[in-house]
Amino acid sequence: MKRIFTTVHLCLLAITAMLMMSCEKEKLSGVLAKETAANVKLSVENRIDIGSGENFTLNNDELIIPVTINLSGASGTAFNVQATSNLDTIATLVGSGTLPAGTIALAEQTFNFPPVIDFAYGIKSTTFNLAVSRSFVERNHSKLLALAIKISAPSKGNAIEANKNAIIVVINAAEAIAAEDVHYISFASAGSPYLVPNGTNYAIGTQDLTIPLNLALAGLAGSDFTVDVVPNDALVTALINNGTLKNTVVLSSGSYALTNPKVKFAPNENSAKLELTARISELLKNTKKKVAIGLLLRNPSKFQLDETKKSIVVVIDPDHFRPYNGTPFLIKGAIGAVSDMIPAAQYDFGGEGIAFHDTGGKDGVGDYRPNDNVDVGDYTPRSVVGWTSDGEWLTYTVNVEENGEYELNSLIGAPGDNGRYSVFFDDVNITGILASAKTPGSYGDQQPNRTTVQLTKGRHIMKFYMNVGAYDVRGWIFTRKK
């Protein structure tokens, strides 16, 4: 009986609690039903001036401007409003005199802000950020820049105060960014024109000349960016025509290549490298003339070009790159002095038709100067040219120390006495046609063939011409006689 009584009590307590909760819900529902959200009016300032004040922040990529939308009272509920730009408004304001003449509108893609601005419950204002490309500001460093932002269509029954729906943001670029903080991209390689060779400002391969060029960024480096490099033949032509560049020709863009025409500056780096490569044979087609290459920086992905250093003219002396060993073979000028042998296999760079002429395929050692068809024998060190044919020739850059009479000793191996050859200096035959003496050991037994020649002091191109190529040739030795 006692247990039944307890159970009944518990049931009554549960029913009472449920009734009380129901009553509380009915009271709360009634209160909420009677409460309505108060609508507010939105407004923005008519104008914000950005310059020497502190109403903006600046980083390496953007100018960040806070823009505030005010409310007439605390928002009764969360809502949002649309925000749009109007570039045409700036031209209208300039035309009417409201903005100074010369003020330019921010370009498309150079700024951004949220298209929808959200308001939380119970606030009286909210602020969003207008981010403007620092590069655009720097590129227009002497100008006033402006943008119109309009707010519209607030949700939840809110409204915009009359004549308070648009703000004009005016940026005084020269005040916002100090002149010394402006970023400039330029060629940093010293010299105008940039002369090659100048010390070791190049690298030479078996066929190509590579010239590294330095680019520089003035200003604090930040995130990575790129800049394009394009040919500028017109600049070279102008310098040739006005006499600045003498004895120089334009090297056409088809005769050289840019390894990285879109140069990338790595993050936090103030320098980058461009590589220019030219085929030596193309350079040497311009006998006794220098060649010039014009280059222009263009289209930086950010920042701006230094107008005084955005172009460069690279002037190359092809003759410097002709000698196989980097310097001409020396023909000593002292009486009785015997010069080192000029090895036949160490003919000039320049390729077919420039440094040599060979009528057949590659015979002999295939891995020695493999891109040339000159036939080199298996000697150590490499010195002998064989498998010679009529009309073939080889060239060598030499430097004669003194005017005078010299003995020319041609070391030739011949199985018979029908071989014929001539030696030219600067396309002038200085020997006539000479016969090569038969050697006991045939081709492999190169022996002296002596004659006397007159040489003039200075740098020359020596050509060994094979009138009848029935021999192997090891090289040439000059001895000053008088």
C-alpha positions as CSV (number, residue, x, y, z in Angstrom):
1,M,0.0,0.0,0.0
2,K,2.8,2.3,0.8
3,R,4.6,1.5,-2.5
4,I,1.4,2.4,-4.5
5,F,1.1,5.7,-2.7
6,T,4.7,6.6,-3.6
7,T,4.2,5.8,-7.3
8,V,1.0,8.0,-7.4
9,H,3.0,10.9,-5.9
10,L,5.7,10.6,-8.6
11,C,3.2,10.6,-11.4
12,L,1.5,13.7,-10.0
13,L,4.8,15.5,-9.8
14,A,5.7,14.7,-13.4
15,I,2.3,15.9,-14.6
16,T,2.7,19.2,-12.7
17,A,6.2,19.8,-14.2
18,M,4.9,19.3,-17.7
19,L,2.1,21.7,-17.2
20,M,4.5,24.4,-15.8
21,M,6.8,24.0,-18.8
22,S,3.9,24.4,-21.2
23,C,2.8,27.6,-19.5
24,E,6.3,29.1,-19.7
25,K,6.5,28.3,-23.5
26,E,3.1,30.0,-24.0
27,K,4.4,33.1,-22.2
28,L,7.7,33.3,-24.2
29,S,5.8,32.8,-27.5
30,G,3.6,35.6,-26.6
31,V,6.5,37.9,-25.9
32,L,8.2,37.1,-29.2
33,A,5.0,37.5,-31.1
34,K,4.6,41.0,-29.8
35,E,8.4,42.0,-30.5
36,T,9.3,43.5,-34.0
37,A,12.8,44.2,-35.4
38,A,13.6,47.9,-35.7
39,N,14.7,48.8,-39.2
40,V,17.8,51.1,-39.7
41,K,19.1,53.4,-42.3
42,L,22.6,52.9,-43.8
43,S,25.0,55.7,-44.8
44,V,28.6,56.1,-46.0
45,E,30.9,59.2,-46.0
46,N,30.9,61.0,-49.3
47,R,34.7,60.9,-49.6
48,I,37.8,59.4,-48.1
49,D,41.2,61.0,-48.9
50,I,44.2,58.6,-48.7
51,G,47.6,60.2,-48.4
52,S,49.7,61.4,-45.6
53,G,47.2,60.3,-42.9
54,E,46.9,57.0,-41.1
55,N,43.6,55.9,-42.5
56,F,45.2,53.1,-44.6
57,T,47.8,50.4,-44.3
58,L,50.5,49.5,-46.8
59,N,52.2,46.1,-47.4
60,N,54.4,44.9,-50.2
61,D,51.4,44.0,-52.4
62,E,48.5,46.2,-51.5
63,L,47.2,49.5,-50.2
64,I,44.5,48.5,-47.7
65,I,41.8,51.1,-47.0
66,P,39.1,50.5,-44.4
67,V,35.6,51.7,-45.5
68,T,32.9,52.1,-42.9
69,I,29.1,51.8,-43.3
70,N,27.2,53.5,-40.5
71,L,23.7,52.7,-39.2
72,S,21.1,55.1,-37.8
73,G,20.7,52.8,-34.8
74,A,21.6,49.4,-33.5
75,S,20.6,46.7,-36.0
76,G,17.5,44.8,-35.0
77,T,18.6,41.7,-36.8
78,A,21.4,40.4,-38.9
79,F,21.3,41.5,-42.6
80,N,23.5,42.4,-45.5
81,V,23.9,45.0,-48.3
82,Q,25.4,44.9,-51.8
83,A,28.6,46.9,-52.7
84,T,29.6,47.7,-56.3
85,S,32.2,49.9,-58.0
86,N,31.5,52.5,-60.7
87,L,34.5,53.6,-62.7
88,D,32.6,55.9,-65.0
89,T,31.6,58.1,-62.0
90,I,35.2,59.3,-61.7
91,A,35.3,60.7,-65.3
92,T,32.1,62.5,-64.6
93,L,33.4,64.0,-61.4
94,V,36.6,65.1,-63.1
95,G,34.6,66.7,-66.0
96,S,32.4,68.6,-63.5
97,G,35.4,69.9,-61.6
98,T,34.5,68.0,-58.4
99,L,37.8,66.1,-58.7
100,P,41.0,67.7,-60.0
101,A,41.9,67.4,-63.7
102,G,44.2,64.5,-64.2
103,T,42.6,62.3,-61.6
104,I,42.4,58.8,-63.0
105,A,40.1,55.9,-62.1
106,L,41.5,52.7,-60.7
107,A,41.7,50.2,-63.5
108,E,39.8,47.0,-63.5
109,Q,41.5,44.1,-61.7
110,T,43.6,46.5,-59.6
111,F,41.3,46.6,-56.6
112,N,38.9,44.4,-54.7
113,F,36.4,44.5,-51.9
114,P,33.6,42.2,-50.7
115,P,30.5,42.3,-53.0
116,V,28.2,41.6,-50.0
117,I,28.7,43.3,-46.7
118,D,27.2,41.5,-43.6
119,F,25.9,43.2,-40.5
120,A,25.5,41.3,-37.2
121,Y,22.6,41.9,-34.8
122,G,22.9,44.9,-32.4
123,I,25.8,46.8,-34.1
124,K,25.8,50.4,-35.2
125,S,28.4,50.2,-38.0
126,T,30.6,47.7,-39.9
127,T,33.9,48.1,-41.8
128,F,35.2,46.3,-44.9
129,N,38.5,46.6,-46.6
130,L,39.2,48.1,-50.1
131,A,42.5,46.5,-51.3
132,V,44.3,48.4,-54.1
133,S,47.2,47.0,-56.0
134,R,50.4,48.6,-54.8
135,S,51.9,48.1,-58.3
136,F,49.1,50.2,-59.8
137,V,49.6,53.0,-57.3
138,E,53.4,53.0,-57.9
139,R,53.0,53.0,-61.7
140,N,50.9,56.2,-61.3
141,H,53.0,57.7,-58.6
142,S,52.6,61.3,-59.7
143,K,48.8,61.1,-60.0
144,L,45.6,61.2,-58.0
145,L,43.7,57.9,-58.2
146,A,40.0,57.5,-57.4
147,L,37.2,54.9,-57.1
148,A,33.5,55.2,-56.5
149,I,31.8,52.5,-54.3
150,K,28.0,52.3,-54.1
151,I,26.0,50.4,-51.6
152,S,22.5,49.1,-52.5
153,A,19.7,46.6,-51.7
154,P,20.0,46.2,-48.0
155,S,18.0,43.1,-46.8
156,K,15.4,42.6,-44.1
157,G,13.6,45.8,-44.8
158,N,16.4,48.2,-44.0
159,A,17.0,51.3,-46.1
160,I,19.8,53.6,-47.3
161,E,19.8,57.3,-46.2
162,A,19.2,59.7,-49.1
163,N,22.4,60.9,-50.8
164,K,24.5,58.7,-48.6
165,N,24.7,55.6,-50.8
166,A,28.1,56.2,-52.5
167,I,31.7,57.0,-51.3
168,I,34.6,58.4,-53.4
169,V,38.0,57.1,-52.4
170,V,40.8,59.4,-53.6
171,I,44.4,58.2,-53.3
172,N,47.3,60.7,-53.5
173,A,49.8,58.2,-54.7
174,A,52.9,60.3,-54.1
175,E,51.8,60.8,-50.4
176,A,50.7,57.3,-49.8
177,I,54.0,55.8,-51.0
178,A,57.2,57.6,-50.4
179,A,59.4,58.0,-53.5
180,E,62.2,56.0,-52.0
181,D,59.8,53.1,-51.4
182,V,58.6,52.7,-55.0
183,H,59.6,49.5,-56.7
184,Y,61.4,49.6,-60.0
185,I,62.5,46.8,-62.2
186,S,65.5,47.3,-64.4
187,F,68.5,45.7,-66.2
188,A,71.3,45.7,-63.7
189,S,74.1,44.5,-65.9
190,A,76.7,47.3,-66.0
191,G,77.5,49.3,-69.0
192,S,75.6,51.0,-71.8
193,P,76.1,49.4,-74.2
194,Y,76.9,46.2,-72.4
195,L,80.1,45.0,-74.0
196,V,81.0,41.3,-74.4
197,P,83.6,40.2,-73.6
198,N,84.3,42.3,-70.5
199,G,86.3,40.1,-68.1
200,T,84.4,36.8,-67.7
201,N,80.9,38.0,-68.4
202,Y,80.1,35.0,-70.7
203,A,80.5,31.3,-70.9
204,I,81.6,29.5,-74.1
205,G,80.7,26.0,-75.3
206,T,81.5,24.0,-78.3
207,Q,78.9,25.8,-80.4
208,D,77.2,28.5,-78.3
209,L,78.1,31.6,-76.4
210,T,76.0,32.2,-73.2
211,I,75.7,35.6,-71.7
212,P,74.1,36.0,-68.3
213,L,72.3,39.3,-67.7
214,N,71.3,40.6,-64.3
215,L,67.9,42.1,-63.5
216,A,67.2,44.2,-60.4
217,L,64.3,45.2,-58.2
218,A,64.6,48.5,-56.3
219,G,62.5,48.5,-53.2
220,L,61.6,45.9,-50.6
221,A,61.2,42.5,-52.1
222,G,58.1,40.4,-51.3
223,S,56.2,37.7,-53.1
224,D,57.4,36.4,-56.5
225,F,56.6,38.1,-59.8
226,T,57.6,37.9,-63.5
227,V,58.7,40.3,-66.2
228,D,58.9,39.6,-69.9
229,V,62.0,40.2,-72.0
230,V,61.6,40.8,-75.8
231,P,63.9,41.8,-78.7
232,N,64.4,45.5,-79.4
233,D,66.0,45.7,-82.8
234,A,64.8,49.2,-83.3
235,L,66.9,50.5,-80.5
236,V,70.0,49.0,-82.0
237,T,69.2,50.4,-85.4
238,A,68.8,53.9,-84.0
239,L,72.2,53.7,-82.2
240,I,73.9,52.5,-85.4
241,N,72.2,55.2,-87.5
242,N,73.2,58.1,-85.1
243,G,76.8,56.9,-84.9
244,T,76.7,55.7,-81.3
245,L,77.6,52.2,-82.4
246,K,80.3,52.1,-85.0
247,N,81.3,49.2,-87.2
248,T,78.3,47.3,-85.7
249,V,75.4,45.3,-87.2
250,V,72.1,44.2,-85.7
251,L,72.1,40.5,-84.8
252,S,68.6,39.5,-85.8
253,S,66.4,37.8,-83.2
254,G,66.5,34.5,-85.2
255,S,70.2,34.3,-84.5
256,Y,70.0,34.1,-80.8
257,A,67.7,32.8,-78.1
258,L,66.6,33.8,-74.6
259,T,66.6,30.8,-72.3
260,N,64.0,32.3,-70.0
261,P,62.2,35.2,-71.7
262,K,59.7,35.3,-68.8
263,V,62.1,36.1,-66.0
264,K,60.9,35.2,-62.5
265,F,62.0,37.0,-59.3
266,A,61.8,34.5,-56.5
267,P,60.1,35.5,-53.2
268,N,62.1,38.0,-51.2
269,E,64.7,38.4,-53.9
270,N,65.8,41.7,-55.4
271,S,67.7,40.1,-58.4
272,A,67.1,37.6,-61.1
273,K,69.0,36.4,-64.1
274,L,68.3,36.2,-67.8
275,E,70.3,34.0,-70.1
276,L,71.1,35.0,-73.7
277,T,72.6,32.4,-76.0
278,A,74.0,32.9,-79.5
279,R,75.4,30.3,-81.9
280,I,79.0,31.2,-82.5
281,S,78.8,30.4,-86.2
282,E,76.0,33.0,-86.5
283,L,78.2,35.6,-84.7
284,L,81.2,34.9,-87.0
285,K,79.2,35.5,-90.2
286,N,79.9,39.2,-89.4
287,T,83.6,39.3,-90.3
288,K,85.5,42.1,-88.6
289,K,82.3,43.7,-87.3
290,K,80.7,43.8,-83.9
291,V,77.1,42.5,-83.5
292,A,74.5,44.1,-81.2
293,I,71.4,42.7,-79.6
294,G,68.7,45.0,-78.2
295,L,66.4,43.7,-75.3
296,L,63.4,45.3,-73.7
297,L,61.6,44.6,-70.4
298,R,57.9,44.5,-70.6
299,N,54.7,43.4,-68.8
300,P,55.8,43.0,-65.2
301,S,53.2,41.0,-63.3
302,K,53.6,43.6,-60.5
303,F,55.6,46.7,-59.8
304,Q,56.8,49.0,-62.6
305,L,59.7,49.3,-65.0
306,D,62.5,51.8,-64.6
307,E,62.0,53.9,-67.8
308,T,65.7,54.7,-67.9
309,K,66.9,51.1,-67.5
310,K,64.2,49.0,-69.1
311,S,66.3,48.3,-72.2
312,I,69.8,47.1,-72.8
313,V,72.0,46.8,-75.9
314,V,74.5,43.9,-75.7
315,V,77.5,44.4,-78.1
316,I,79.5,41.3,-78.9
317,D,82.9,41.2,-80.5
318,P,82.7,37.9,-82.5
319,D,86.4,37.8,-83.3
320,H,87.1,37.3,-79.6
321,F,85.2,34.0,-79.7
322,R,86.8,32.6,-82.8
323,P,90.1,31.2,-81.5
324,Y,89.8,27.6,-80.3
325,N,91.8,28.2,-77.1
326,G,90.1,31.6,-76.4
327,T,93.2,33.6,-77.5
328,P,95.0,33.7,-80.9
329,F,98.0,31.5,-81.5
330,L,101.1,33.6,-80.9
331,I,103.7,34.0,-83.7
332,K,106.7,35.3,-81.8
333,G,108.5,38.4,-83.2
334,A,112.0,38.1,-81.8
335,I,114.7,37.2,-84.3
336,G,115.3,33.5,-84.2
337,A,112.3,32.9,-82.0
338,V,110.4,29.6,-82.7
339,S,106.7,29.8,-82.0
340,D,104.7,26.9,-80.6
341,M,103.1,24.6,-83.1
342,I,99.6,25.5,-84.3
343,P,97.9,22.1,-84.1
344,A,95.7,21.4,-87.1
345,A,92.9,20.0,-85.0
346,Q,92.6,23.2,-83.0
347,Y,91.0,25.2,-85.8
348,D,88.8,28.1,-85.0
349,F,85.2,28.1,-83.8
350,G,82.5,29.1,-86.3
351,G,81.5,25.9,-88.1
352,E,81.2,25.0,-91.7
353,G,81.8,27.9,-94.1
354,I,83.2,30.1,-91.3
355,A,86.0,28.3,-89.6
356,F,86.4,25.4,-92.1
357,H,85.1,23.7,-95.2
358,D,84.8,19.9,-95.3
359,T,83.3,18.0,-98.2
360,G,82.7,14.6,-96.5
361,G,81.3,13.1,-93.4
362,K,82.9,12.7,-90.0
363,D,85.9,10.4,-90.2
364,G,88.5,9.6,-87.6
365,V,87.7,10.4,-84.0
366,G,84.0,10.9,-83.7
367,D,83.8,12.4,-80.2
368,Y,86.3,15.3,-80.9
369,R,84.3,18.4,-81.8
370,P,81.5,16.0,-82.8
371,N,79.3,18.7,-84.4
372,D,82.0,19.4,-87.0
373,N,82.8,17.2,-90.0
374,V,86.5,17.9,-89.9
375,D,88.3,14.6,-89.8
376,V,90.7,14.3,-86.8
377,G,93.1,11.5,-86.4
378,D,93.5,9.3,-83.3
379,Y,96.5,11.1,-81.8
380,T,97.2,12.1,-78.2
381,P,96.9,15.0,-77.9
382,R,94.5,15.6,-80.7
383,S,96.5,17.4,-83.4
384,V,96.3,15.8,-86.8
385,V,93.7,16.4,-89.5
386,G,93.4,13.7,-92.1
387,W,91.1,12.3,-94.8
388,T,91.7,15.5,-96.7
389,S,90.0,16.3,-100.0
390,D,90.5,18.9,-102.7
391,G,89.1,22.3,-101.9
392,E,88.8,21.8,-98.1
393,W,90.2,24.4,-95.8
394,L,90.8,25.3,-92.1
395,T,91.2,28.6,-90.3
396,Y,93.2,29.7,-87.3
397,T,93.3,33.1,-85.5
398,V,96.9,34.2,-85.0
399,N,98.7,37.2,-83.5
400,V,101.9,38.3,-85.1
401,E,104.2,40.1,-82.7
402,E,106.3,41.9,-85.3
403,N,106.6,42.7,-89.0
404,G,109.2,40.6,-90.7
405,E,110.3,37.5,-92.6
406,Y,109.4,34.2,-91.1
407,E,110.0,30.6,-92.0
408,L,106.7,28.6,-92.2
409,N,107.1,24.9,-91.5
410,S,104.0,22.8,-92.5
411,L,104.2,19.3,-90.9
412,I,102.6,17.0,-93.5
413,G,102.4,13.3,-94.0
414,A,101.9,12.2,-97.6
415,P,102.2,8.8,-99.4
416,G,103.0,10.5,-102.7
417,D,104.2,13.8,-104.1
418,N,101.0,15.0,-105.7
419,G,99.6,16.9,-102.7
420,R,99.2,20.7,-103.0
421,Y,98.4,23.4,-100.5
422,S,98.4,27.1,-99.9
423,V,98.4,29.4,-96.9
424,F,96.4,32.6,-96.7
425,F,96.5,35.5,-94.2
426,D,93.2,37.5,-94.2
427,D,92.2,35.9,-97.6
428,V,95.6,36.9,-99.2
429,N,97.6,34.0,-100.5
430,I,101.1,34.5,-99.0
431,T,102.7,31.2,-100.2
432,G,101.4,30.5,-103.7
433,I,100.6,26.8,-104.3
434,L,103.1,24.5,-102.6
435,A,103.8,20.8,-103.1
436,S,103.8,18.5,-100.1
437,A,106.8,16.3,-99.9
438,K,106.4,12.5,-99.9
439,T,107.1,11.0,-96.5
440,P,108.6,7.6,-95.9
441,G,106.0,6.7,-93.3
442,S,103.1,7.8,-95.5
443,Y,100.3,9.7,-93.7
444,G,101.3,9.0,-90.1
445,D,104.9,10.3,-90.6
446,Q,104.4,14.1,-90.7
447,Q,107.6,15.8,-91.8
448,P,108.7,19.4,-92.3
449,N,107.7,21.4,-95.4
450,R,109.5,24.8,-95.2
451,T,108.9,28.0,-97.0
452,T,109.6,31.7,-96.3
453,V,106.7,34.2,-95.9
454,Q,106.4,37.9,-95.0
455,L,104.1,38.7,-92.1
456,T,102.7,41.9,-90.7
457,K,102.2,42.7,-87.0
458,G,98.7,42.2,-85.6
459,R,95.8,39.8,-85.5
460,H,95.0,37.8,-88.6
461,I,93.0,34.8,-89.8
462,M,95.3,32.2,-91.2
463,K,93.7,29.8,-93.7
464,F,95.3,26.4,-94.8
465,Y,93.8,25.6,-98.2
466,M,94.0,22.1,-99.6
467,N,94.4,22.5,-103.3
468,V,95.0,18.8,-103.7
469,G,94.3,17.1,-100.4
470,A,96.4,13.9,-100.6
471,Y,98.0,14.1,-97.1
472,D,97.5,14.4,-93.3
473,V,98.6,17.6,-91.6
474,R,99.8,17.9,-88.0
475,G,100.3,21.7,-87.8
476,W,102.5,24.7,-88.5
477,I,105.5,26.3,-86.9
478,F,106.7,29.8,-87.5
479,T,110.3,31.0,-86.9
480,R,111.3,34.7,-87.2
481,K,114.2,35.0,-89.6
482,K,114.7,38.8,-90.0
